């Protein structure tokens, strides 16, 4: 498994890891635990295109992914959610704790434009009980993300 803390230090990413002590199964649960808006909990969805490309869409916790918008953006016909096995292989982290950056191999990251309304937010921290506290602008910079409207 990848070490997100080491990635943050090596890449000089302005973010920190918060240990909540218990797994957060949903964005809503994490929001309650932190006393933060659900939208400021960033979910990282690992997707697989029919071209074979694996990519990550990062959305506010109160939004749903618009797969049609992502298909248009990446130029593929089919897009599916990655299996837990593929999530681990492609990102180096388990499903449920997948961070929005810090993968062993570069992956295309698409950040939903709605994320930019938050001054800071929380994404997966590498394990289900960990969260990554980061500013959306820093996330976009560090992940070299494309910013687009990909939520409903």
PAVONU-18136 format. One line per 2 residues: their letters; for each residue x, z, y of C-alpha. Coordinates in Angstrom, 3 decimals. Layout:
N
A) X:Z:Y; ...
! end
This chain:
152
XX) 0.000:0.000:0.000; 1.179:-0.843:3.490
XX) 2.245:1.946:5.871; 0.312:1.468:9.128
XX) 2.249:4.190:10.965; 5.526:2.373:10.229
XX) 3.985:-0.902:11.438; 2.895:0.719:14.722
XX) 6.401:2.046:15.322; 8.219:-1.126:14.272
XX) 5.978:-3.448:16.306; 5.784:-1.011:19.252
XX) 1.987:-1.014:19.209; 0.366:1.454:21.602
XX) -2.035:3.147:19.188; -2.297:6.297:17.134
XX) -3.636:7.281:13.750; -6.254:10.032:13.551
XX) -6.860:11.874:10.266; -10.507:12.920:9.997
XX) -9.878:14.678:6.697; -12.842:13.057:4.962
XX) -13.663:9.397:4.279; -15.920:7.725:6.828
XX) -18.242:5.431:4.864; -19.918:3.875:7.919
XX) -19.287:3.215:11.595; -22.201:5.549:12.346
XX) -20.562:8.423:10.412; -17.267:7.902:12.250
XX) -19.077:7.766:15.612; -20.825:11.081:14.919
XX) -17.547:12.683:13.812; -15.763:11.511:16.986
XX) -18.667:11.920:19.406; -18.204:8.263:20.374
XX) -20.575:5.283:20.714; -21.082:3.380:17.439
XX) -19.899:0.196:19.157; -16.488:1.766:19.793
XX) -15.935:2.019:16.042; -14.335:-1.325:15.238
XX) -15.081:-2.748:11.810; -12.564:-5.111:10.250
XX) -14.270:-7.598:7.944; -11.985:-9.504:5.590
XX) -13.338:-12.987:4.919; -12.294:-15.883:2.721
XX) -12.856:-19.490:3.789; -13.469:-22.336:1.344
XX) -10.070:-23.649:2.484; -8.470:-20.608:0.848
XX) -7.597:-18.950:4.164; -8.130:-15.207:4.367
XX) -8.975:-13.948:7.853; -10.148:-10.788:9.549
XX) -13.076:-10.518:11.966; -13.110:-7.365:14.114
XX) -16.479:-6.359:15.556; -18.086:-3.378:17.268
XX) -19.711:-1.039:14.746; -23.185:-1.709:16.146
XX) -22.991:-5.509:15.697; -23.466:-7.864:12.736
XX) -21.083:-10.699:11.980; -22.164:-14.268:12.815
XX) -20.654:-16.213:9.910; -21.807:-19.547:11.377
XX) -19.813:-18.886:14.561; -16.714:-18.031:12.528
XX) -17.139:-21.132:10.328; -17.259:-23.296:13.461
XX) -14.241:-21.516:14.915; -12.044:-21.894:11.816
XX) -13.410:-25.287:10.759; -14.656:-24.482:7.287
XX) -17.925:-25.081:5.459; -18.175:-21.839:3.474
XX) -17.153:-18.302:4.292; -17.577:-15.247:2.096
XX) -16.689:-11.578:2.208; -13.448:-10.908:0.353
XX) -13.576:-8.875:-2.844; -12.035:-5.399:-2.791
XX) -9.142:-6.806:-4.832; -8.526:-9.636:-2.337
XX) -8.776:-7.219:0.617; -6.002:-5.098:-0.900
XX) -3.845:-8.117:-1.831; -4.186:-9.876:1.545
XX) -4.060:-6.909:3.922; -2.102:-4.303:1.975
XX) -4.915:-1.785:2.564; -8.006:-0.794:0.560
XX) -11.493:-1.925:1.552; -13.090:0.848:3.599
XX) -9.850:1.671:5.387; -8.717:-1.802:6.441
XX) -7.119:-1.718:9.886; -7.570:-4.553:12.397
XX) -3.810:-5.328:12.336; -0.556:-4.602:10.510
XX) -0.758:-6.844:7.467; 2.224:-7.732:5.230
XX) 1.668:-11.459:5.880; 0.230:-12.847:9.118
XX) -3.551:-13.282:8.918; -5.783:-14.917:11.482
XX) -7.609:-12.159:13.381; -10.752:-12.925:15.351
XX) -11.875:-10.227:17.773; -15.479:-10.331:18.899
XX) -15.652:-10.545:22.686; -18.077:-7.586:22.737
XX) -15.129:-5.322:21.790; -13.585:-5.871:25.216
XX) -16.288:-3.786:26.925; -14.716:-0.621:25.484
XX) -11.730:1.026:27.152; -10.642:2.234:23.714
XX) -11.972:2.240:20.216; -11.306:3.183:16.624
XX) -10.577:0.885:13.716; -9.656:1.499:10.105
XX) -6.450:3.489:9.805; -5.257:2.277:6.411
XX) -7.278:4.721:4.294; -10.996:5.675:4.471
XX) -10.261:9.066:6.090; -7.931:7.617:8.744
XX) -8.819:5.860:11.995; -6.642:3.843:14.343
XX) -7.247:4.674:18.027; -6.406:1.610:20.123
XX) -7.383:-0.205:23.323; -9.058:-3.570:22.608
XX) -6.555:-5.414:24.826; -3.678:-3.900:22.838
XX) -5.395:-4.893:19.596; -5.710:-8.497:20.787
XX) -2.065:-8.560:21.897; -0.618:-6.906:18.802
XX) -2.666:-8.919:16.287; -2.360:-12.173:18.254
XX) -6.116:-12.410:17.891; -8.464:-15.131:18.973
XX) -11.247:-13.669:21.126; -14.637:-15.291:20.594
XX) -18.308:-14.443:20.258; -18.697:-13.861:16.526
XX) -21.388:-11.181:16.415; -25.161:-11.043:16.463
! end
